């Protein structure tokens, strides 16, 4: 059984036992999180598709930890103008472990 869920601005395919990385979720480590924006659920026999979400469906997960991703450097340069910009960014992320998928 797998599901496609929406977390933040991204859609993820998850199964029971998967460890996923999402945008920061305001929950403490070790606490359960219920993700109710489920777009699709598939068993071996049937597929349920939401419009846009499936009513009553949810994915239960546990927060493993919070961390920062690798640094992304943005560098802009204009030739012959002696101007340039260098900016860095590290996205705050949350690591989740999927416990159960319910329809």
C-alpha positions in Angstrom: 0.0 0.0 0.0 1.3 3.5 -0.8 -0.1 7.0 -0.8 0.7 10.3 -2.4 0.6 13.2 0.1 1.0 16.9 0.0 3.3 18.5 2.5 4.1 22.1 2.2 4.4 22.8 -1.6 5.6 19.3 -2.5 4.0 16.0 -3.2 5.6 12.8 -1.9 5.0 9.1 -2.5 5.1 7.2 0.9 4.8 3.7 2.1 4.6 2.3 5.7 8.0 2.5 7.3 9.5 5.1 4.9 11.6 7.9 6.2 10.9 11.2 4.4 12.3 14.7 4.5 9.8 17.6 4.4 9.7 21.3 5.0 9.7 22.2 8.6 6.7 21.0 10.7 6.1 22.6 14.0 6.2 19.5 16.2 8.7 18.2 18.8 10.9 15.2 18.2 9.3 11.8 19.0 5.7 13.3 18.7 3.2 11.9 16.2 2.0 14.0 13.2 -1.2 13.5 11.2 -0.9 14.4 7.5 -4.4 14.7 6.1 -3.7 16.1 2.6 -3.8 12.7 0.9 -4.1 12.9 -2.9 -4.1 9.1 -3.8 -4.1 5.8 -2.0 -3.3 2.5 -3.7 -3.8 -1.0 -2.5 -2.9 -4.0 -4.7 -6.5 -4.3 -5.7 -7.9 -0.7 -5.9 -6.9 2.9 -6.3 -8.6 5.9 -4.6 -8.1 9.3 -6.1 -9.1 12.5 -4.4 -10.6 15.7 -5.9 -8.2 17.2 -4.7 -8.0 15.3 -1.4 -9.5 12.0 -0.1 -12.0 12.6 2.7 -11.2 10.8 5.9 -7.8 9.6 4.7 -4.6 10.4 6.7 -1.0 9.4 7.1 0.3 9.0 10.6 4.0 9.8 11.0 6.5 10.3 13.8 9.0 13.2 13.9 12.5 11.9 14.0 14.3 15.2 14.0 14.8 18.7 12.6 17.9 19.6 10.6 19.2 22.0 7.9 19.9 20.9 4.3 23.1 21.6 2.4 23.9 25.2 1.6 22.8 26.5 -1.7 24.9 29.4 -3.1 23.4 31.9 -5.5 25.9 34.1 -7.4 24.8 36.8 -9.8 27.3 38.7 -11.9 27.0 41.4 -14.5 29.9 41.8 -16.8 31.7 45.1 -17.2 29.5 46.7 -14.4 31.7 45.7 -11.4 28.6 44.3 -9.7 27.9 40.9 -8.2 25.8 39.3 -5.5 26.5 36.2 -3.5 23.8 34.8 -1.3 23.6 31.5 0.6 20.5 29.6 1.8 20.0 26.6 4.1 16.5 25.2 4.1 15.0 24.0 7.5 13.8 20.4 7.1 12.0 17.8 9.2 12.6 14.1 9.0 9.5 11.9 9.4 8.9 8.2 9.7 5.6 7.0 8.3 3.8 4.7 10.7 0.4 4.1 9.1 -1.7 4.9 6.1 -5.5 4.9 6.7 -8.3 5.5 4.1 
